[in-house]
Amino acid sequence: MKKSTLTIFCILAGCIFFLSGIWIYFQKNLDRVELGEGERATAYQRHYLMIANDKDTGMWQSVYESASKEAENKDAYVELLSPEQMNGYSQADCLKIGIASKVDGIILEADGSKEEQHLITEALKDGIPVVTVMTDDTATSRISFVGLNSYQMGSAYTEQIQGMLKDKGSTSVMFLSTSSSKTQETNLVYSQVKKELESRKKPGQSVDLTEYCVDSSADFDTEEFVRDMFVSDESLPDVIVCMDEVVTECVCQALVDYNQVGNVKVIGYYYSNVTLNAIDKGIISSAIALDMEEIGRYSVNALDEYISFGHSNNYYSVDQHVITKDNTREYRTEDEK
């Protein structure tokens, strides 16, 4: 009798264990993100949302591609969303969509607005960690920031500018950015350059350092400002330091259109095809770029670490590269080499 009871108990226990395993399996599969249809369908354990100000720029595409590649290794999927692709929607609206969709994590370039700060806090309360990239906002509940080291970036710019100063007299240097690229980080870079140039300049040299931010809220504002600056020779500085990709490409075109190649020295930003070609042709001297692949990879690592262990590094510093004629080939794709 006891033997029979023990047998029945073992069978029941085995059935319960088997059914529990099936339930867990289906529960996990319900939690996975399903993408595609039919044989092309792919399932992922986690769904991350990346919000880009301008998803079509080379910079954001590099960040997205790197993040997607890293996410695949961690059984996750990164979706790219930009306010520009949704008429009438703001970055805050994209955040709201992410929260309402209950994504597992959000990656975005902070804009510093009160509404966004509130939404980042709301996201974390809903169990959705947020990582800021390139532009930070320490007033938020973001779990991590992935971006530049302003000291190192400032030193890199200073070294390039120093070689462009006149041997004697004053050299006018303008830092040119747009409203979308002007951030707390770029302010710190500007301050670092100003400090280092003051200590590095030689006897007889002086530097007139200024900065200007173009309102880029409307289409073609940046192009119009750069064109007007080149039309009026009096407003042209000796050196232009571009602080974003769009400004760099506009300045490259203006240098050619208004025959100012060689008269105005330019330090560009990032390595788009336009910028690399301009460096190779001697139109501009060099360009400085953050390692966008590191930004994408680190942002996904931060989310994965936080979700897995409940914490992550507060700050990930990425490398920056100085691009000159000597190394442009390293930044071209295989098809371009």
Secondary structure, 3 states (H helix, E strand, C coil): CHHHHHHHHHHHHHHHHHHHHHHHHHHHHHHCEEECCHHHCEEECEEEEEECCCCCCHHHHHHHHHHHHHHHHCCEEEEEECHHHCCCCCHHHHHHHHHHCCCCEEEECCCCCHHHHHHHHHHHHCCCCEEEECCCCCCCCCCEEEECCHHHHHHHHHHHHHCCCCCCEEEEEEEEEECCCCCHHHHHHHHHHHHHHHHHCCCCEEEEEEEEEECCCCCCHHHHHHHHHHHCHHHCCCEEEECCHHHHHHHHHHHHHCCCECCEEEEEECCCHHHHHHHHCCCCCEEEEECHHHHHHHHHHHHHHHHHHCCCCCEEECCEEEECCCCHHHHCCCCCC
